Amino acid sequence: MVAYVISVSLHILAACVWIGGMVFLAAAVLPVLRRPPYQAVAAPLIHAVALRFRWIAWATLGLLVATGIANLHFRGYGWTAVRDGTAWRTGFGHILGIKLALVALILAISAWHDLVVGPEFTKAALADPGSPRTRRLRRVAAWVGRLMLVLSVAVLALGVMLVRGAP
């Protein structure tokens, strides 16, 4: 019981850090850096903040996956139920399947953002902050971030549905 409470607590804390970090970046940091007085330092500052948040984000995602697996185990959903399909035959299983699919999508999008879009934007912004390519990559990065936030909130809602007994 104690291990389950610790696992759930860590899972909730990781979700708060993951979603809260995205909201903070999207609502506080990036809008300020788009203002004219800060545009000269925006690219290197965004790069530094993104690199720092990347480690926090991936550690948080890893913790979410690990504690999510542990929480399922504590609730009686082991690998056997997943492998033989019995885990998917209930309302809980259907919601869990959607949640896991969204988590996989978030992981894939996060990797694409961190390994492709982010570095391309940084390189373009440092070379020529006002170029059409830089503006396009900035829009792509912004929309990818928004998409991850929306998907993450959906995963959070599905998690609430799972523990509150929604069908």
C-alpha positions as CSV (number, residue, x, y, z in Angstrom):
1,M,0.0,0.0,0.0
2,V,2.8,2.4,0.9
3,A,4.6,1.7,-2.4
4,Y,1.4,2.3,-4.3
5,V,0.9,5.7,-2.6
6,I,4.5,6.7,-3.3
7,S,4.2,5.6,-7.0
8,V,0.9,7.5,-7.5
9,S,2.3,10.6,-5.8
10,L,5.4,10.5,-8.0
11,H,3.2,10.0,-11.0
12,I,1.0,13.1,-10.1
13,L,4.1,15.2,-9.3
14,A,5.7,14.2,-12.7
15,A,2.5,15.1,-14.5
16,C,2.5,18.5,-12.7
17,V,6.1,19.2,-13.7
18,W,5.5,18.1,-17.3
19,I,2.3,20.0,-18.0
20,G,3.2,22.9,-15.7
21,G,6.6,23.3,-17.5
22,M,4.9,23.5,-20.9
23,V,2.3,26.0,-19.7
24,F,5.1,28.1,-18.1
25,L,7.1,28.2,-21.3
26,A,4.1,28.8,-23.5
27,A,2.4,31.4,-21.3
28,A,5.3,33.2,-19.6
29,V,8.7,32.8,-21.2
30,L,8.1,32.6,-25.0
31,P,5.6,35.5,-25.2
32,V,8.0,37.8,-23.4
33,L,10.9,36.9,-25.7
34,R,8.9,37.7,-28.8
35,R,8.7,41.4,-27.7
36,P,11.0,43.8,-29.6
37,P,13.3,44.6,-26.6
38,Y,14.2,41.0,-26.2
39,Q,14.4,39.8,-29.8
40,A,18.2,40.3,-29.9
41,V,18.7,37.8,-27.1
42,A,15.7,35.6,-27.8
43,A,17.4,32.8,-29.9
44,P,20.2,32.1,-27.5
45,L,18.0,32.4,-24.4
46,I,15.3,30.1,-25.9
47,H,18.0,27.6,-26.8
48,A,19.4,27.6,-23.2
49,V,16.0,27.3,-21.7
50,A,15.0,24.5,-24.1
51,L,18.1,22.5,-23.4
52,R,17.5,22.8,-19.6
53,F,13.9,21.9,-19.9
54,R,14.6,19.0,-22.2
55,W,16.4,17.1,-19.5
56,I,13.7,17.9,-17.0
57,A,11.0,16.9,-19.5
58,W,12.6,13.6,-20.5
59,A,13.3,12.7,-16.9
60,T,9.7,13.5,-16.1
61,L,8.4,11.5,-19.1
62,G,10.5,8.6,-17.9
63,L,9.2,8.8,-14.4
64,L,5.6,9.0,-15.8
65,V,6.1,5.8,-17.8
66,A,7.8,4.0,-14.9
67,T,5.2,5.0,-12.3
68,G,2.4,4.4,-14.8
69,I,3.6,0.8,-15.3
70,A,4.0,0.4,-11.5
71,N,0.5,1.9,-10.8
72,L,-1.1,-0.6,-13.3
73,H,0.7,-3.4,-11.6
74,F,-0.5,-2.3,-8.2
75,R,-4.1,-2.2,-9.6
76,G,-3.8,-5.8,-11.0
77,Y,-2.9,-5.0,-14.6
78,G,0.3,-7.0,-15.2
79,W,2.0,-8.0,-18.4
80,T,0.0,-11.2,-18.7
81,A,-3.3,-9.3,-18.8
82,V,-1.8,-6.9,-21.4
83,R,-0.3,-9.7,-23.5
84,D,-3.3,-12.0,-23.6
85,G,-5.8,-9.2,-24.2
86,T,-7.9,-9.4,-21.0
87,A,-6.7,-5.9,-20.0
88,W,-8.4,-4.4,-23.0
89,R,-11.9,-6.0,-22.8
90,T,-13.3,-3.6,-20.1
91,G,-14.2,0.1,-20.1
92,F,-11.1,0.6,-18.0
93,G,-9.1,-1.2,-20.7
94,H,-10.5,0.9,-23.5
95,I,-9.6,4.1,-21.7
96,L,-6.2,2.7,-20.8
97,G,-5.6,1.8,-24.4
98,I,-6.4,5.3,-25.6
99,K,-4.3,6.8,-22.9
100,L,-1.3,4.6,-23.8
101,A,-1.7,5.4,-27.5
102,L,-1.6,9.1,-26.6
103,V,1.4,8.7,-24.4
104,A,3.2,6.9,-27.3
105,L,2.3,9.8,-29.6
106,I,3.6,12.3,-27.0
107,L,6.8,10.5,-26.7
108,A,7.2,10.3,-30.5
109,I,6.4,14.0,-31.0
110,S,8.7,15.0,-28.1
111,A,11.5,13.1,-29.7
112,W,10.9,14.7,-33.1
113,H,10.6,18.2,-31.5
114,D,13.8,17.8,-29.5
115,L,15.9,16.0,-32.1
116,V,14.7,17.7,-35.3
117,V,12.5,20.8,-35.1
118,G,14.3,22.4,-32.1
119,P,17.8,22.1,-33.3
120,E,16.8,23.3,-36.8
121,F,15.0,26.3,-35.3
122,T,18.0,27.1,-33.1
123,K,20.4,26.9,-36.0
124,A,18.2,29.1,-38.2
125,A,17.5,31.6,-35.5
126,L,21.1,32.0,-34.6
127,A,22.1,32.4,-38.2
128,D,19.3,34.8,-39.3
129,P,16.6,35.5,-36.8
130,G,14.3,37.3,-39.3
131,S,14.5,34.8,-42.2
132,P,11.4,33.2,-43.6
133,R,12.9,29.8,-42.7
134,T,13.4,30.9,-39.1
135,R,9.8,32.2,-38.9
136,R,8.4,29.0,-40.4
137,L,10.4,26.8,-37.9
138,R,9.3,29.0,-35.0
139,R,5.7,28.4,-36.0
140,V,6.2,24.7,-36.4
141,A,7.9,24.5,-33.0
142,A,5.1,26.5,-31.4
143,W,2.4,24.3,-32.9
144,V,4.2,21.2,-31.9
145,G,4.4,22.5,-28.3
146,R,0.7,23.4,-28.3
147,L,-0.1,19.9,-29.7
148,M,1.9,18.2,-26.9
149,L,0.2,20.3,-24.3
150,V,-3.3,19.4,-25.6
151,L,-2.4,15.7,-25.8
152,S,-0.9,15.9,-22.3
153,V,-4.1,17.4,-20.9
154,A,-6.1,14.7,-22.6
155,V,-3.8,12.0,-21.1
156,L,-4.4,13.7,-17.7
157,A,-8.2,13.6,-18.2
158,L,-8.0,10.0,-19.2
159,G,-6.0,9.2,-16.1
160,V,-8.6,10.9,-13.9
161,M,-11.3,8.8,-15.7
162,L,-9.3,5.6,-14.9
163,V,-9.1,6.2,-11.2
164,R,-12.6,7.7,-10.8
165,G,-14.2,4.6,-12.4
166,A,-15.5,6.2,-15.6
167,P,-16.7,3.5,-18.1
